[in-house]
Amino acid sequence: MEINVRKPAVAGAFYPADENELNKMLREFFDNAPVSDKRVPRAIIVPHAGYVYSGQVAALAYKLVKDYEKVVLLGPSHTVYLEDVVSDTHQFWETPLGLVSIVKNDFEKNEGAHANEHCLEVQVPFLQFVLKKFEILPLVVGEVDVKSVSEKVQKVLDDKTLLVVSSDLSHYHSYDMAEILDNETIENIKNLNENESIDACGEFPIRILIDIAKKKNWKPKVLGYKNSGDVTGEKFRVVGYTSIAFYA
């Protein structure tokens, strides 16, 4: 029987398309990431830029992840306008590291919202690197009612499920202004301030996670922060990145 596979849309652009090169890059990220906590997080916020820009920050969170059988991925829509949260129509997603199956689910399906979307795809190789056998539930989030989507997502969470929120922080400010804005956003996430400023492309996914964390009494811990200026040296227009873990 023929299987229905979503082919990678951004391999060779956001991350290496060659399996060996991708494994080598991921290994370097993890080798350079300190273990900041021996606990395993229930949820993480990680960036989704090209690996050369944000991969090292993402590895700070992924290095803590283990033993999960299912991963719910929440990220913002960059390619289509949505007022909903939508899953994909495919049975599998493919990366240079192989296939990952999609969890059967009751979310609205929208193949177009996932076809060229990078924010969830770039998380999958990290997951393949740290987990053995797992399924994913990829959810692209538009401008939604946070409480309503939070309730839907909570129904698919259990002790064997990791929640991953994919988001960069402020975009295209100067280095110094980005640090001010991003520190404010990180403080609001850290304090679970659901009604305060969240200057991030994944604002709605982050607000959904904050709502879930408050209901489940998860506590956030900031693992690291950088912006693109720290990588490129170009500090005129930068994008911010953070990794935050949420613990039961």
NORPE-V235610 format. One record per pair of residues at least 12 apart in sequence whose ideal C-beta (glycine too) atoms are under 6 Angstrom apart, sorted by sequence separation. I is the first residue (numbers start at 1). GAP is how many residues later the second one is. If there is no record, write none. Layout:
I;GAP, I;GAP
//
This chain:
46;12, 170;12, 169;13, 184;13, 185;13, 194;13, 227;13, 185;14, 46;15, 185;15, 226;15, 169;16, 194;16, 44;17, 225;17, 87;18, 120;18, 181;18, 192;18, 224;19, 87;20, 89;20, 223;20, 192;21, 86;22, 87;22, 89;22, 192;22, 222;22, 223;22, 41;23, 117;23, 84;24, 86;24, 100;24, 220;24, 221;24, 29;26, 33;26, 40;26, 88;26, 220;26, 29;27, 33;27, 86;27, 113;27, 97;28, 218;28, 219;28, 30;29, 95;29, 170;29, 29;30, 33;30, 95;30, 190;30, 218;30, 97;31, 169;31, 80;32, 103;32, 105;32, 190;32, 30;33, 70;33, 80;33, 167;33, 168;33, 213;33, 101;34, 103;34, 167;34, 167;35, 14;36, 15;36, 77;36, 100;36, 186;36, 79;37, 79;38, 167;39, 165;40, 123;41, 165;41, 123;43, 75;44, 165;44, 75;45, 120;46, 73;47, 119;47, 178;49, 73;50, 88;50, 87;52, 85;54, 86;54, 175;54, 71;56, 85;56, 186;56, 84;58, 150;58, 154;58, 182;58, 83;59, 85;59, 149;59, 82;60, 83;60, 144;60, 175;60, 178;60, 146;61, 150;61, 146;62, 150;62, 178;62, 68;63, 71;63, 73;63, 77;63, 141;63, 175;63, 62;64, 85;64, 141;64, 65;65, 69;65, 70;65, 71;65, 72;65, 73;65, 74;65, 76;65, 77;65, 146;65, 172;65, 68;66, 74;67, 62;68, 171;68, 170;70, 48;71, 168;71, 169;71, 168;73, 22;74, 48;74, 19;77, 17;79, 6;84, 11;85, 4;86, 8;86, 4;87, 5;87, 6;87, 7;87, 8;87, 3;88, 3;89, 5;89, 70;90, 69;91, 70;91, 71;91, 72;91, 73;91, 74;91, 75;91, 71;93, 68;94, 22;103, 26;103, 14;104, 9;107, 10;108, 14;108, 10;111, 48;118, 49;119, 43;120, 44;120, 45;120, 47;121, 76;125, 76;126, 75;130, 74;131, 61;162, 60;163, 60;164, 43;166, 57;167, 57;169, 53;175, 42;176, 53;178, 64;181, 61;182, 60;183, 57;184, 61;184, 57;186, 36;187, 54;187, 47;194, 46;197, 45;199, 44;201, 43;203, 41;204, 42;204, 41;205, 41;206, 42;206, 39;208
//
